[in-house]
Amino acid sequence: QPQLQESGPGLVKPSETLYLACTVAGGSVSSSTYYWGWIRQPPGKGLEWIGSIYYDGSTYYNPSLKSRVTVSEDTSQNQFSLYLDSVTAADTAVYYCVRQAGEVLGGHWFDPWGRGTLVIVSS
Amino acid sequence: EIVLTQSPGTLSLSPGERATLSCRASQSVSNRYLAWYQQKPGQAPRLLIYGASRGATGIPDRFSGSGSGTDFTLTINRLEPEDFAVYYCQQYGDSPYTFGQGTKLEIK
C-alpha cells in the first residue's frame, strides 16, 4: 500500500484560494490502474468527494464544487494537488487525499487515505 | 446524484454481539458498486468492503457485506472492542460518488 501525505496551509482567508498537495510514497501517480483524489469532511459531519485525476491528466469533479475546483498532478514530484477558489467558512473541513481504484480493478473505491489535514477558513 | 441513507444512526451493542448496519440507495447502484468504510475518532476512514461483498486486504473475516440494487448490509460478527467506530457506505456506480451519513456503533 502506498502512503499519502497532505500538506498545505491550515488557515485560509475567506474569498482566497485553498491549496493542498498530496505526496505519494510507495506508488506512482503515473499508474494507469488508479486515480488520485480528494475527499473532505467538515468537523463532526460526513464525507464528500471533491474530485479526482487520472494519470493522463483527465479530471472528474463533484458538480457541487466543479466551478471552484481544480485537481492537478506533478508526475516529477509524484504529487497531486487541490485548488479550491473563493472559499467560505462552509469549506472548513478535514481534507483527505486518496487513491481511487480504476476500472481495471472493477470500480472506484478509495484506498488508502492520507491522514487528513484540517483547513479552517477564517479571517 | 444517488443519495445513500444509513440506518440506524446509532447502534448500541456489547462486545461479542453481532452488528447489522443498513445502507439504502435512492436508486439502484449498478454492478453492486458499493463500499464500506470504518472511521475511528481522529483517524481517516479505512476501507472494509468493496463490490458490496468483497473484503479489503487485511480486514478480519468477521466483517461481511451483502446486498444489491438499493439495499446493502454490513454485518460484523462477534464484535471486538476495536470495532466500535463510525461506519460509512459509499457508492461508486454513478458520479458524483456519494457517501451515507454514517452509523455510529457504540458500546452498550
HADDOCK unambig.tbl for C-alpha pairs under 7 A between the chains (distance, minus, plus):
assign (segid A and resid 46 and name CA) (segid B and resid 101 and name CA) 5.46 0.50 0.50
assign (segid A and resid 46 and name CA) (segid B and resid 102 and name CA) 6.92 0.50 0.50
assign (segid A and resid 47 and name CA) (segid B and resid 99 and name CA) 6.20 0.50 0.50
assign (segid A and resid 48 and name CA) (segid B and resid 98 and name CA) 6.77 0.50 0.50
assign (segid A and resid 48 and name CA) (segid B and resid 99 and name CA) 6.92 0.50 0.50
assign (segid A and resid 49 and name CA) (segid B and resid 97 and name CA) 6.34 0.50 0.50
assign (segid A and resid 49 and name CA) (segid B and resid 98 and name CA) 6.74 0.50 0.50
assign (segid A and resid 62 and name CA) (segid B and resid 96 and name CA) 5.37 0.50 0.50
assign (segid A and resid 107 and name CA) (segid B and resid 33 and name CA) 6.66 0.50 0.50
assign (segid A and resid 107 and name CA) (segid B and resid 92 and name CA) 6.76 0.50 0.50
assign (segid A and resid 108 and name CA) (segid B and resid 92 and name CA) 5.53 0.50 0.50
assign (segid A and resid 109 and name CA) (segid B and resid 35 and name CA) 6.47 0.50 0.50
assign (segid A and resid 109 and name CA) (segid B and resid 50 and name CA) 6.72 0.50 0.50
assign (segid A and resid 109 and name CA) (segid B and resid 92 and name CA) 6.65 0.50 0.50
assign (segid A and resid 111 and name CA) (segid B and resid 47 and name CA) 6.09 0.50 0.50
assign (segid A and resid 113 and name CA) (segid B and resid 44 and name CA) 6.43 0.50 0.50
assign (segid A and resid 114 and name CA) (segid B and resid 44 and name CA) 6.94 0.50 0.50
assign (segid A and resid 115 and name CA) (segid B and resid 43 and name CA) 6.60 0.50 0.50
assign (segid A and resid 115 and name CA) (segid B and resid 44 and name CA) 5.48 0.50 0.50
assign (segid A and resid 116 and name CA) (segid B and resid 44 and name CA) 6.57 0.50 0.50
